[in-house]
């Protein structure tokens, strides 16, 4: 090996030692044994920490493979009430985004004033790669995936991660070289950042949500606004033009499907920048004004990174949306069945309804997240011929829409689909857009959407 090779090998060994010893001999508690918690625990272990994973669930309710993986790595696991009461001393705590800071588990540490960061912050500190961060009440996943696909096709190596796919801590642990990381971030993740600093921050939209976790819409918005907290004038903020974001210090690029004063705007069926069409919507596989804005935000990010529009357009035209997002399932007897299970808040339902041009039979409802469906009343009256309601919120939604639309309560999703099939007429749409979370009846919105799709596929022609 030549002298350059020796120097490179020595530097690599030193770098690896430095990374592994970042938290040498520090006692760290990771709260939550989900995907994010596991990723954080394994990263900390690699970097020299003595790690304990705590989860309020009893051990027999956690995945055995998860427990075995952690203990094989000499990571201590504490479950159930013992986790909530643990009095061990720790240098700091890593909070998984799914653990509410108000829970007994988290409060056990905050009351002792032990420094707490989130898994996103931990991954950011170890990743040593610039980050594009995407947030918004709706459209985060579509935009994150679309942006990653576009950047990779344009020669800028990236991965879609964070709140989708791999947690940021897992990506950091893998030590793969990327030009930039494309990271979806939620309000839950942003609650516990300290130094997280995206070079580009995307704010897609904002609407009330997660009021079962936040005391008010203001608290929810404040958590999301932390996205811009550590940005400087050298960074870029790509923001929806209809939002008032006085907190932003970074250079702004704006977009809007509704305002002509935005940098990226809509005109005659095309996305326009500096009065020139850069993407015709008829070329893409995405529909609805919300997806137009997702495309705008993606184009704006690529433009900020120096990519020409002619290189960005082909991968955007090739992009296909993921399931459960206004997904066309089947047509039966002239009736279209659409799976929008990803609609976990009112804003998503509004966008799905506005995208429909035919009378709608709407299946909605699910977990009670602490908000009313009253704001949709006038749109429902305009677009929906009949609503079929399920889950914890069914009766409350029926009261909110009383007089605006005929509503009936279903005992299950299967019952709702059967009722919709019996009710819908040729030329109408059966839209499954719940407007809230799935956890009262299903494992996730994916499970909920998969079950809807299977039920529709099983209907007679």
C-alpha positions in Angstrom: 0.0 0.0 0.0 1.4 3.5 -0.9 1.7 6.3 1.5 -1.6 7.9 0.4 -3.3 4.6 0.9 -1.7 4.2 4.3 -2.8 7.7 5.3 -6.4 7.1 4.0 -6.6 3.7 5.9 -5.3 5.3 9.1 -7.8 8.2 8.8 -10.6 5.8 8.2 -9.7 3.8 11.3 -9.4 6.9 13.4 -12.8 8.1 12.1 -14.5 4.9 12.9 -13.0 4.9 16.5 -14.1 8.5 16.9 -17.7 7.7 15.8 -18.0 4.7 17.9 -16.7 6.5 21.0 -19.0 9.6 20.6 -21.0 8.5 23.7 -18.3 6.4 25.4 -19.4 5.0 28.7 -22.4 7.4 29.0 -25.5 5.9 30.5 -28.4 6.6 28.1 -32.1 5.7 28.4 -34.1 5.3 25.2 -37.9 5.6 25.8 -40.0 3.5 23.4 -39.3 0.1 21.9 -40.7 0.8 18.4 -38.7 1.3 15.2 -37.3 4.7 16.2 -36.3 3.5 19.7 -34.6 0.4 18.4 -32.7 2.5 15.8 -31.6 5.0 18.5 -30.5 2.2 20.9 -28.4 0.4 18.3 -26.7 3.7 17.2 -25.9 4.6 20.8 -24.5 1.2 21.4 -22.3 1.4 18.3 -21.0 4.8 19.6 -20.0 3.6 23.0 -23.0 4.2 25.2 -24.4 2.0 27.9 -28.0 1.8 26.7 -31.3 0.9 28.4 -34.6 0.8 26.5 -37.7 1.5 28.5 -41.3 0.9 27.4 -44.5 1.1 29.4 -46.0 -1.9 27.6 -45.6 -5.2 29.3 -42.9 -7.4 27.8 -45.4 -10.0 26.5 -47.0 -7.2 24.5 -43.8 -6.3 22.7 -42.3 -8.2 19.8 -40.1 -11.0 21.1 -37.8 -10.5 18.1 -37.3 -6.8 19.2 -36.5 -7.8 22.8 -34.1 -10.5 21.6 -32.3 -8.1 19.2 -31.7 -5.6 21.9 -30.6 -8.0 24.6 -28.2 -9.7 22.1 -26.5 -6.4 21.8 -26.2 -6.1 25.6 -28.9 -3.5 25.8 -30.9 -3.5 28.9 -34.7 -3.7 28.4 -37.2 -2.5 31.1 -40.9 -2.9 30.5 -44.3 -2.2 32.1 -44.6 -0.4 35.4 -40.9 -0.9 36.2 -40.1 1.3 33.2 -42.4 4.1 34.5 -40.8 3.9 38.0 -37.1 3.4 36.9 -34.9 5.6 39.2 -31.5 4.8 37.5 -29.1 7.7 36.8 -28.7 8.6 33.1 -26.5 11.2 31.3 -29.4 11.9 28.9 -32.6 10.4 27.5 -33.7 9.8 23.9 -37.5 10.1 23.5 -39.1 8.1 20.6 -41.7 10.3 18.7 -44.5 7.9 19.6 -44.0 8.5 23.3 -46.1 11.5 24.6 -44.0 13.8 26.7 -46.9 13.9 29.1 -46.9 10.2 29.7 -45.8 8.7 33.0 -42.7 7.2 31.3 -41.5 10.5 30.0 -42.5 12.4 33.1 -40.3 10.1 35.2 -37.3 11.7 33.6 -38.4 15.3 32.9 -39.3 15.7 36.6 -35.7 14.7 37.4 -34.5 17.3 34.9 -32.5 14.8 32.9 -31.6 16.2 29.5 -33.9 14.8 26.8 -33.5 14.8 23.1 -35.5 13.0 20.4 -34.5 10.2 18.0 -34.4 12.8 15.1 -31.9 14.9 17.0 -29.8 11.9 17.8 -29.7 10.8 14.2 -28.9 14.3 13.0 -25.9 14.6 15.3 -24.4 11.3 13.9 -25.4 11.6 10.3 -22.8 14.3 9.3 -24.7 14.9 6.1 -26.8 17.9 5.0 -30.6 17.4 5.4 -33.7 18.5 3.4 -36.5 18.3 6.0 -40.2 18.2 4.9 -43.2 18.8 7.2 -46.8 19.7 6.8 -50.1 18.4 8.1 -50.7 16.6 4.8 -48.5 15.6 1.8 -45.3 14.9 3.7 -44.8 11.3 2.6 -45.7 12.0 -1.1 -43.4 15.0 -1.3 -40.5 13.2 0.5 -40.7 10.2 -1.7 -41.1 12.2 -4.9 -38.2 14.5 -4.0 -35.9 11.6 -3.2 -36.8 9.9 -6.5 -36.2 13.1 -8.4 -32.9 13.9 -6.7 -31.5 10.3 -7.3 -32.6 10.4 -11.0 -30.8 13.7 -11.3 -27.5 12.3 -9.9 -27.8 13.6 -6.3 -27.7 10.5 -4.1 -30.2 10.5 -1.3 -32.7 8.4 0.7 -36.2 9.1 1.9 -36.1 8.5 5.6 -37.2 9.9 9.0 -40.9 9.7 9.7 -41.1 7.2 6.8 -38.9 4.3 5.9 -35.8 4.1 8.0 -35.5 6.3 11.1 -32.7 8.9 10.8 -30.7 7.1 13.5 -30.7 3.9 11.4 -29.5 5.8 8.3 -26.7 7.4 10.4 -25.7 4.0 11.8 -25.3 2.5 8.3 -22.6 5.0 7.3 -23.5 5.1 3.7 -22.3 8.2 1.8 -25.2 10.4 0.6 -25.1 13.9 -1.0 -28.1 14.9 1.1 -30.7 13.2 3.2 -34.4 13.7 2.4 -36.1 13.5 5.8 -39.8 13.6 6.5 -40.3 15.2 10.0 -43.4 15.2 12.1 -44.4 17.6 14.9 -43.8 14.8 17.4 -40.2 14.6 16.2 -39.6 18.3 16.2 -40.8 18.7 19.8 -37.4 17.4 21.1 -34.8 18.9 18.7 -31.9 21.1 19.9 -29.4 21.5 17.1 -31.3 19.9 14.1 -30.5 22.2 11.2 -31.9 21.4 7.7 -30.2 23.2 4.9 -33.5 23.2 3.1 -36.8 23.2 5.1 -40.2 22.5 3.3 -43.4 23.7 4.9 -46.2 22.2 2.8 -49.4 23.3 4.7 -51.0 23.4 8.1 -54.3 22.4 9.5 -55.6 21.3 12.9 -54.6 17.8 13.9 -53.3 15.7 16.8 -55.4 17.5 19.4 -55.4 14.3 21.4 -51.7 15.1 22.1 -51.6 18.9 22.0 -53.6 21.2 24.2 -54.4 23.6 21.3 -53.9 24.2 17.6 -51.4 26.8 18.6 -49.3 24.3 20.5 -49.4 21.9 17.5 -48.3 24.7 15.1 -45.5 25.8 17.5 -44.1 22.3 17.5 -44.0 22.2 13.7 -42.5 25.7 13.4 -39.4 24.4 15.2 -38.4 23.1 11.7 -37.0 26.6 11.0 -35.5 27.2 14.5 -31.8 26.7 13.7 -31.8 27.9 10.1 -29.8 30.9 9.0 -29.8 33.3 6.0 -27.5 30.8 4.3 -30.3 28.2 4.2 -33.5 28.0 2.2 -37.1 27.7 3.3 -39.6 26.5 0.8 -43.0 27.5 2.1 -46.6 27.6 1.1 -47.4 31.2 0.1 -50.7 31.3 1.9 -49.0 30.7 5.3 -47.7 33.6 7.4 -44.3 32.5 8.6 -42.6 35.4 10.2 -40.3 33.1 12.1 -38.3 32.2 9.0 -34.8 33.6 8.7 -33.7 31.5 5.7 -34.1 32.6 2.1 -37.7 32.0 1.1 -39.0 30.3 -2.0 -42.8 30.3 -2.1 -45.4 28.1 -3.9 -49.2 28.0 -4.2 -51.9 26.5 -6.4 -54.2 29.4 -5.2 -52.0 32.5 -5.2 -50.5 34.3 -8.2 -48.0 36.0 -6.0 -46.0 32.8 -5.3 -42.7 32.0 -6.9 -44.1 28.7 -8.2 -47.8 29.1 -9.2 -50.5 27.5 -11.4 -51.5 28.9 -14.7 -53.5 27.2 -17.5 -52.8 23.7 -16.4 -49.1 24.2 -15.8 -46.7 25.0 -12.9 -45.1 28.3 -13.7 -41.8 29.8 -12.5 -40.7 33.3 -13.5 -43.7 33.4 -15.9 -42.5 30.3 -17.8 -44.3 26.9 -17.7 -41.9 24.3 -16.2 -44.3 21.3 -15.8 -47.6 20.5 -17.4 -49.9 18.7 -15.0 -51.3 16.5 -17.7 -47.9 14.8 -18.0 -48.0 13.6 -14.3 -49.8 10.8 -12.6 -50.9 13.0 -9.7 -54.3 14.6 -9.3 -55.8 17.2 -7.0 -54.6 20.7 -5.9 -52.8 19.3 -2.9 -50.6 17.2 -5.2 -50.0 20.2 -7.5 -48.5 22.0 -4.4 -46.4 18.9 -3.6 -45.0 19.0 -7.1 -44.3 22.7 -6.7 -42.4 22.2 -3.5 -40.4 19.4 -5.1 -39.4 21.6 -8.1 -38.5 24.5 -5.8 -36.2 22.3 -3.8 -34.5 21.0 -6.9 -34.1 24.5 -8.2 -32.6 25.6 -4.9 -30.0 22.8 -5.4 -29.1 24.0 -8.8 -31.0 21.4 -10.9 -32.4 22.5 -14.3 -36.1 21.9 -14.8 -35.6 19.8 -17.9 -33.8 17.2 -15.7 -36.4 17.3 -12.9 -39.5 16.9 -15.0 -39.1 13.3 -16.3 -38.8 11.7 -12.9 -41.7 13.7 -11.6 -43.8 12.6 -14.5 -42.8 9.0 -13.8 -43.7 9.2 -10.1 -46.7 7.1 -8.9 -48.4 7.9 -5.6 -48.3 5.4 -2.8 -51.4 3.4 -1.9 -54.1 4.8 0.4 -53.8 8.3 -1.0 -56.9 8.8 -3.2 -56.1 5.4 -4.7 -58.5 4.2 -7.3 -59.4 0.7 -6.4 -62.1 -0.5 -8.8 -65.2 0.5 -10.8 -68.3 -1.6 -10.2 -71.5 -0.9 -12.1 -70.3 2.6 -13.0 -69.4 3.4 -9.4 -65.7 4.4 -8.6 -64.3 3.1 -5.3 -61.4 5.3 -3.9 -59.2 4.4 -1.0 -58.0 7.5 0.9 -57.2 5.8 4.2 -54.2 8.1 4.7 -56.7 10.9 5.4 -56.2 11.1 9.1 -57.4 14.7 9.6 -60.0 17.1 8.2 -57.7 18.9 5.8 -57.0 15.6 4.0 -60.7 14.9 3.7 -61.4 18.4 2.4 -58.7 17.9 -0.3 -60.1 14.5 -1.3 -63.6 15.9 -1.6 -62.6 18.9 -3.6 -60.9 16.6 -6.1 -64.1 14.7 -6.8 -66.3 15.8 -9.8 -69.0 13.2 -9.2 -71.5 12.8 -6.3 -69.9 11.1 -3.3 -70.9 8.3 -1.0 -68.5 9.1 1.9 -67.2 6.5 4.4 -65.6 8.4 7.3 -64.8 8.1 11.0 -62.4 6.4 13.4 -60.5 7.3 16.6 -61.6 10.4 18.5 -58.6 12.8 18.2 -60.3 15.7 20.0 -61.6 17.7 17.1 -65.0 18.3 15.6 -66.0 17.5 12.0 -68.2 20.7 11.9 -65.7 22.6 9.6 -66.5 20.2 6.8 -70.2 20.7 7.0 -70.7 23.0 4.0 -68.4 21.1 1.8 -70.1 17.8 2.7 -73.5 19.4 1.9 -72.1 20.4 -1.5 -70.2 17.2 -2.5 -71.7 14.3 -0.5 -75.0 12.5 -1.3 -74.8 10.2 1.7 -72.3 9.5 4.5 -71.6 6.2 6.2 -69.8 6.5 9.5 -67.7 4.1 11.5 -65.6 4.0 14.7 -65.4 6.0 17.9 -66.4 9.3 16.2 -69.4 8.0 14.2 -72.2 9.5 16.4 -70.3 12.7 16.9 -69.8 13.2 13.1 -73.5 12.4 12.5 -74.4 15.2 15.0 -71.9 17.6 13.4 -73.4 17.0 9.9 -77.0 16.7 11.0 -79.2 18.6 8.4 -76.3 18.8 5.9 -76.3 15.2 4.7 -78.1 11.9 5.3 -75.8 9.8 7.6 -76.0 6.2 8.8 -73.9 4.4 11.3 -72.1 1.2 10.3 -70.9 -1.5 12.8 -67.7 -2.2 10.9 -65.8 -1.3 7.8 -67.2 -4.4 6.1 -70.7 -3.2 7.0 -69.9 0.3 5.7 -68.6 -1.1 2.3 -71.7 -3.3 2.0 -74.0 -0.3 2.7 -72.1 1.9 0.2 -72.4 -0.8 -2.5 -76.1 -1.0 -1.9 -76.5 2.8 -1.9 -74.2 4.0 -4.7 -75.6 4.6 -8.2 -73.8 4.6 -11.6 -71.8 7.9 -12.1 -71.1 8.2 -8.3 -68.0 7.7 -6.2 -67.6 5.7 -3.0 -64.8 7.6 -1.2 -63.2 6.1 1.9 -61.7 9.1 3.6 -61.9 8.7 7.4 -60.6 12.1 8.5 -59.0 10.7 11.7 -56.7 8.0 13.0 -57.3 4.3 12.7 -56.2 2.9 16.0 -59.7 2.4 17.4 -60.4 -0.4 14.9 -57.2 -1.1 13.0 -53.4 -1.5 13.4 -52.7 1.5 11.2 -54.0 3.5 8.3 -52.3 1.0 6.0 -54.1 -1.9 7.6 -57.3 0.1 7.3 -56.8 0.9 3.7 -55.7 -2.7 2.8 -58.9 -4.0 4.4 -61.0 -1.5 2.5 -59.3 -2.5 -0.8 -59.9 -6.2 -0.1 -63.5 -5.7 0.8 -64.1 -3.7 -2.5 -62.3 -6.3 -4.5 -64.6 -9.0 -3.1 -67.8 -7.2 -4.1 -69.8 -8.7 -6.9 -69.5 -7.0 -10.3 
